[in-house]
Amino acid sequence: MKQVARWSMVLVILLASDSWARQESYTPEQKAKLEKIDRVLVEVVALSDKGPIDSAALRDVVIKRMREFNYTVLADPAQPHDVVVKVKCEQQKTWEGTTNMGSDADLPDSPSRLWKGPACQLAYVLDGKKTGWRKKVRTDFADAQQAADAAKAGDPTAYTMGKLRERLEAYDFPALITAEWGQEDRLFKLYDDPATPPARKVKLI
């Protein structure tokens, strides 16, 4: 029990250095809304070199991952929701969003204007307004056609989207966004769950 308590204190300290610092830019009303977020609308867009494609498989992954933290996750915009989590997956990245300075900009999962290969960019919208939180996952290859040819995978778009789906499965963005919203109780609940693998607990820390 004491060991869990010590790890919990470490977790709080580490989270405070980034997500809580960013919350200083929010109004008290916005902070209160972030801490009470439960109903999350997920919007996912997938773009190939030739235009929009079906994003259902990617959306299902994002929904499943957000449910790991017991959020009520929605795909219908007509349903009441507290926040919108937006994910844009592209065969060739074009969208950047705002440029971060310091802290986030120095992290490997922050948007980069230099990367033009396949990527999924994640953000959220509160009260109809974009926030400064941005994260990105990308493939380990920059050219989809070359990668598909090397893997003898056929369609480069299907191959690339499959790889991006794997990255979303592995990347712990739900923990990061939960920390961003200041909902440490959800983080502690997963951390203290005996079913949570040790490797996942390390990621949470």
Secondary structure, DSSP 8 states (H G I E B T S, - for coil): -HHHHHHHHHHHHHHIIIIIHHGGGS-HHHHHHHHT--EEEEEEEEEETTEEE--HHHHHHHHHHHHTTT-EEE--TTS--SEEEEEEEESS-----S---SGGGGSTTS--TT--SSEEEEEEEETTEE-S--EEEE-S-S-HHHHHHHHT-S-HHHHHHHHHHHHHHHS-HHHHHHHHTT-HHHHHHHHH-TTS-HHHHHHH-
